[in-house]
Amino acid sequence: MREIEVTARLKDKDLLYKRAIDMGIVFDDPIIQEDTTYESKIPIDNPEWNIFRIRKQGNRTILTMKYKASSRSQDNHERETIISNDKEVADMLGRVGYSVGVHIRKTRRKAQFKDLELCLDEIDKLGTFIEVEKLADEQADVDKIQSELWQLLLDLGVSPNDRIHKGYDTLM
């Protein structure tokens, strides 16, 4: 599976909430996520690039690996599994050449709309963002899906000028 998403800096959270309610979109209660990324020395534009993330969320710890599905921004394969010992996993990553990247603490509110997931993220030291993502198969038309995702953001009052093409870890 591929995770195709679009992300934008959010300037007017109240407008987004109002329009979301009008469309029948309801955001869940906030959750706190604390992420630590683990990076290799491979440049992000190299097809062999990948990144690991250890995410603490409530009483769960999740290991995620992301790697490029195409040369387009925010078009990645993603693999996840729950882990029981984050310190051991961090040590393993270090032993195979990964170094600690960034720590990101965010308050996230999720919502579903049709087959899309929306994430409203308030990131410590970075600001407020909205992500819309869709899981797709390998042959998916990325342009078509990203257009669909952007149409939803436009409907929610988000300006194309606020789009970002980098992950939160890179923005940090």
Contacts in CASP RR format, 6 or more apart in sequence:
PFRMAT RR
TARGET T0000
AUTHOR 0000-0000-0000
METHOD contacts of the structure
MODEL  1
MREIEVTARLKDKDLLYKRAIDMGIVFDDPIIQEDTTYESKIPIDNPEWN
IFRIRKQGNRTILTMKYKASSRSQDNHERETIISNDKEVADMLGRVGYSV
GVHIRKTRRKAQFKDLELCLDEIDKLGTFIEVEKLADEQADVDKIQSELW
QLLLDLGVSPNDRIHKGYDTLM
1 77 0 8 1.000
1 78 0 8 1.000
1 135 0 8 1.000
1 136 0 8 1.000
1 137 0 8 1.000
2 69 0 8 1.000
2 75 0 8 1.000
2 76 0 8 1.000
2 77 0 8 1.000
2 135 0 8 1.000
2 136 0 8 1.000
2 137 0 8 1.000
2 138 0 8 1.000
2 140 0 8 1.000
3 66 0 8 1.000
3 75 0 8 1.000
3 76 0 8 1.000
3 77 0 8 1.000
3 78 0 8 1.000
3 133 0 8 1.000
3 134 0 8 1.000
3 135 0 8 1.000
4 69 0 8 1.000
4 74 0 8 1.000
4 75 0 8 1.000
4 133 0 8 1.000
4 134 0 8 1.000
4 135 0 8 1.000
4 136 0 8 1.000
4 140 0 8 1.000
4 142 0 8 1.000
4 145 0 8 1.000
4 146 0 8 1.000
4 149 0 8 1.000
5 74 0 8 1.000
5 131 0 8 1.000
5 132 0 8 1.000
5 133 0 8 1.000
5 134 0 8 1.000
5 149 0 8 1.000
6 74 0 8 1.000
6 131 0 8 1.000
6 132 0 8 1.000
6 133 0 8 1.000
6 146 0 8 1.000
6 149 0 8 1.000
6 150 0 8 1.000
6 153 0 8 1.000
6 163 0 8 1.000
7 74 0 8 1.000
7 129 0 8 1.000
7 130 0 8 1.000
7 131 0 8 1.000
7 163 0 8 1.000
7 164 0 8 1.000
7 167 0 8 1.000
8 129 0 8 1.000
8 130 0 8 1.000
8 153 0 8 1.000
8 158 0 8 1.000
8 159 0 8 1.000
8 162 0 8 1.000
8 163 0 8 1.000
8 164 0 8 1.000
9 127 0 8 1.000
9 128 0 8 1.000
9 129 0 8 1.000
9 162 0 8 1.000
9 164 0 8 1.000
10 16 0 8 1.000
10 120 0 8 1.000
10 128 0 8 1.000
10 129 0 8 1.000
10 130 0 8 1.000
10 158 0 8 1.000
10 162 0 8 1.000
11 159 0 8 1.000
11 162 0 8 1.000
12 157 0 8 1.000
13 120 0 8 1.000
13 128 0 8 1.000
15 156 0 8 1.000
15 157 0 8 1.000
16 120 0 8 1.000
16 130 0 8 1.000
16 156 0 8 1.000
16 157 0 8 1.000
16 158 0 8 1.000
17 27 0 8 1.000
19 155 0 8 1.000
19 156 0 8 1.000
19 157 0 8 1.000
20 26 0 8 1.000
20 27 0 8 1.000
20 111 0 8 1.000
20 118 0 8 1.000
20 156 0 8 1.000
23 113 0 8 1.000
23 155 0 8 1.000
23 156 0 8 1.000
24 113 0 8 1.000
25 111 0 8 1.000
25 112 0 8 1.000
25 113 0 8 1.000
25 118 0 8 1.000
26 111 0 8 1.000
27 109 0 8 1.000
27 110 0 8 1.000
27 111 0 8 1.000
27 118 0 8 1.000
27 120 0 8 1.000
28 109 0 8 1.000
28 110 0 8 1.000
28 111 0 8 1.000
29 109 0 8 1.000
30 107 0 8 1.000
30 108 0 8 1.000
30 109 0 8 1.000
31 57 0 8 1.000
31 58 0 8 1.000
31 107 0 8 1.000
31 108 0 8 1.000
31 109 0 8 1.000
31 110 0 8 1.000
32 57 0 8 1.000
32 58 0 8 1.000
32 105 0 8 1.000
32 106 0 8 1.000
32 107 0 8 1.000
32 108 0 8 1.000
33 55 0 8 1.000
33 56 0 8 1.000
33 57 0 8 1.000
33 104 0 8 1.000
33 105 0 8 1.000
33 106 0 8 1.000
33 107 0 8 1.000
33 108 0 8 1.000
34 55 0 8 1.000
34 56 0 8 1.000
34 57 0 8 1.000
34 103 0 8 1.000
34 104 0 8 1.000
34 105 0 8 1.000
35 53 0 8 1.000
35 54 0 8 1.000
35 55 0 8 1.000
35 56 0 8 1.000
35 103 0 8 1.000
35 104 0 8 1.000
35 105 0 8 1.000
35 106 0 8 1.000
35 169 0 8 1.000
36 53 0 8 1.000
36 54 0 8 1.000
36 90 0 8 1.000
36 100 0 8 1.000
36 101 0 8 1.000
36 102 0 8 1.000
36 103 0 8 1.000
36 104 0 8 1.000
37 51 0 8 1.000
37 52 0 8 1.000
37 53 0 8 1.000
37 100 0 8 1.000
37 101 0 8 1.000
37 102 0 8 1.000
37 104 0 8 1.000
37 169 0 8 1.000
38 51 0 8 1.000
38 52 0 8 1.000
38 53 0 8 1.000
38 54 0 8 1.000
38 90 0 8 1.000
38 93 0 8 1.000
38 94 0 8 1.000
38 98 0 8 1.000
38 99 0 8 1.000
38 100 0 8 1.000
38 101 0 8 1.000
39 51 0 8 1.000
39 98 0 8 1.000
39 99 0 8 1.000
39 100 0 8 1.000
39 101 0 8 1.000
40 49 0 8 1.000
40 50 0 8 1.000
40 51 0 8 1.000
40 97 0 8 1.000
40 98 0 8 1.000
41 97 0 8 1.000
42 48 0 8 1.000
42 49 0 8 1.000
42 50 0 8 1.000
43 49 0 8 1.000
44 170 0 8 1.000
45 71 0 8 1.000
47 68 0 8 1.000
49 67 0 8 1.000
49 68 0 8 1.000
50 65 0 8 1.000
50 66 0 8 1.000
50 67 0 8 1.000
50 68 0 8 1.000
51 65 0 8 1.000
51 66 0 8 1.000
51 67 0 8 1.000
51 169 0 8 1.000
52 63 0 8 1.000
52 64 0 8 1.000
52 65 0 8 1.000
52 93 0 8 1.000
52 98 0 8 1.000
53 63 0 8 1.000
53 64 0 8 1.000
53 65 0 8 1.000
53 66 0 8 1.000
54 61 0 8 1.000
54 62 0 8 1.000
54 63 0 8 1.000
54 64 0 8 1.000
54 83 0 8 1.000
54 86 0 8 1.000
54 89 0 8 1.000
54 90 0 8 1.000
55 61 0 8 1.000
55 62 0 8 1.000
55 64 0 8 1.000
56 86 0 8 1.000
60 82 0 8 1.000
61 82 0 8 1.000
61 83 0 8 1.000
61 84 0 8 1.000
61 86 0 8 1.000
62 80 0 8 1.000
62 81 0 8 1.000
62 82 0 8 1.000
62 83 0 8 1.000
63 80 0 8 1.000
63 81 0 8 1.000
63 82 0 8 1.000
63 83 0 8 1.000
63 86 0 8 1.000
63 89 0 8 1.000
64 78 0 8 1.000
64 79 0 8 1.000
64 80 0 8 1.000
65 78 0 8 1.000
65 79 0 8 1.000
65 80 0 8 1.000
66 76 0 8 1.000
66 77 0 8 1.000
66 78 0 8 1.000
67 76 0 8 1.000
67 77 0 8 1.000
68 75 0 8 1.000
68 76 0 8 1.000
68 77 0 8 1.000
69 75 0 8 1.000
69 76 0 8 1.000
69 77 0 8 1.000
69 138 0 8 1.000
70 142 0 8 1.000
72 142 0 8 1.000
72 146 0 8 1.000
73 165 0 8 1.000
73 166 0 8 1.000
74 165 0 8 1.000
74 167 0 8 1.000
75 142 0 8 1.000
83 89 0 8 1.000
90 100 0 8 1.000
101 169 0 8 1.000
102 169 0 8 1.000
102 172 0 8 1.000
104 123 0 8 1.000
104 124 0 8 1.000
104 126 0 8 1.000
104 168 0 8 1.000
104 169 0 8 1.000
104 172 0 8 1.000
105 123 0 8 1.000
105 124 0 8 1.000
106 121 0 8 1.000
106 122 0 8 1.000
106 123 0 8 1.000
106 124 0 8 1.000
106 168 0 8 1.000
107 121 0 8 1.000
107 122 0 8 1.000
108 119 0 8 1.000
108 120 0 8 1.000
108 121 0 8 1.000
108 122 0 8 1.000
109 119 0 8 1.000
109 120 0 8 1.000
110 117 0 8 1.000
110 118 0 8 1.000
110 119 0 8 1.000
110 120 0 8 1.000
111 117 0 8 1.000
111 118 0 8 1.000
111 120 0 8 1.000
112 118 0 8 1.000
113 152 0 8 1.000
115 134 0 8 1.000
116 132 0 8 1.000
116 133 0 8 1.000
116 134 0 8 1.000
116 148 0 8 1.000
116 149 0 8 1.000
116 152 0 8 1.000
117 132 0 8 1.000
117 133 0 8 1.000
117 134 0 8 1.000
118 130 0 8 1.000
118 131 0 8 1.000
118 132 0 8 1.000
118 152 0 8 1.000
119 130 0 8 1.000
119 131 0 8 1.000
119 132 0 8 1.000
119 133 0 8 1.000
120 128 0 8 1.000
120 129 0 8 1.000
120 130 0 8 1.000
121 128 0 8 1.000
121 129 0 8 1.000
121 130 0 8 1.000
121 131 0 8 1.000
121 168 0 8 1.000
122 128 0 8 1.000
123 129 0 8 1.000
123 168 0 8 1.000
125 172 0 8 1.000
126 168 0 8 1.000
126 171 0 8 1.000
126 172 0 8 1.000
129 164 0 8 1.000
129 168 0 8 1.000
130 153 0 8 1.000
130 156 0 8 1.000
130 158 0 8 1.000
132 149 0 8 1.000
132 152 0 8 1.000
132 153 0 8 1.000
133 149 0 8 1.000
134 145 0 8 1.000
134 148 0 8 1.000
134 149 0 8 1.000
136 145 0 8 1.000
150 160 0 8 1.000
150 163 0 8 1.000
154 160 0 8 1.000
164 171 0 8 1.000
END
